[in-house]
């Protein structure tokens, strides 16, 4: 049976923890190895900015960059440790949840997403670059 985007997002949200912008900032401060991955296409970043220290990898490229079997030049070294704490984000949340579930399905053990996405981050007055 075919699923809509929002059906897929709701399923992902039910399977992966969503946390507030303030909680994301706290986790990033507590764990210097934690990584915030912004899943928006590069053209979307200027609307809110990229969270300071965040990494931009589009949702479409995430499974490639996080793969352990593809040639090294296609992967992102920061996404090779399956135990690393990864927090995903997007503009408003659904793609962040989908990306977090994708990483969970790929074997990441500590993954969550930013509820409300970068709009929530910006509304909380948190730093961007």
N, C-alpha and C positions, 0 to 999 in steps of 0.2 A: 504494500500500500504506500502510495506517495505521501510525503510529508511536506508541510510548508516550512519556511524559514523559522517562523515563530514556534512551531511544534518542535523543531529540532533544538531551538534555543531553550525552550521550557524543559525539555528532557535533559539537556546539559546542565541547566540550573539546578535540577533536582539531584544530579549526580556529583556535582562539584560545589565546594563551599564558595559562597560569595561574601566578600568583606567590604567594609566601608573604606572611604579614602583615608580617613584618620588611622584606621587599623593597618592599611597598606603602609602608610608612612612609618608607623610604629614598628612593623615587622622589618622594614628595610633598615631602620636604625639599629634594631636588635641583632639582626643577622647580616653582617657585611657581605656575605656570599649570596644573599637573596637577590633575585633578578626580576625586575618589572619589564614585561614584554608587551609593547604596544602593537596590536595586530592590525592597525589601520594601514591603508595604502598611504604611501608617502605624501600624496597630494592632499590627504585629509589632515595631516599633522598641523599645518598652520592655523586651523580653526581654534584650537585650544593650546597648542604647543605640546611638546613631549615632556613628560615628567622628568625632572632633573635626575640624571643617571639612568634613565630608561633606555631600552633597546627597541628599535623599530624593526619588526619583521612582519610582513603582511600575512594575514591568515592563510592565504593560498600557498605561501612558501614555508609556513611553519613546519609541516611534516617533513619537508625536504631538509630544512636546516637542523631539525632535531633527530634525524635518522642516524642510526649507528652503522648502517651497512653501505650507504652511498659513498662515492669517492670523497676524500677529505675536503677537497676544494668546494664541494657543494654544501657541506655541513657548516654549522656555526659551533665553534669550540665551546662557547658558553652554554650550549644546550646538550652537552654530551653526558653530563653527570645526572643520572636519573634520580639521585637523592637530593639534588639541589632544590631549594625552595624557589618555585616559579610562581609569579603572580601575573596574570594576563589582564589586559585592558583593551578597550576599543573606544568608540565615541560615547555610547550610552549603556553598554553592558552585554547585549546578546552575543555579539561576536567574541567577546572576552570569555563568556561561558563556554561557547562552542570550542574555542581554542584550548581552554583549560581541560575540557573533556577529551579533546584530541590528544593532548599531552598525557593525560591520565591513561588513556587507551594505549599509548606508546610506552607505558611503564614508569612514568614519573610518579613518585610517591608523595610528594609534597607540593601540590598545585592547587591554586584557588584563583578567583577572578575578582576584579574591582567592580562592585555593584554600582551602577550609574556611570561607569566608564570615566573617561577624561572630563566629561561635563561635570561629574560629581567632584572630581579632583580640583578642577578650576573653581567650582562653587565653594569649596572648602578653603580656598585661598592658598593652596599648596603650590610649591615652586615648580616652574616649568622652564624649559630652555628653548 
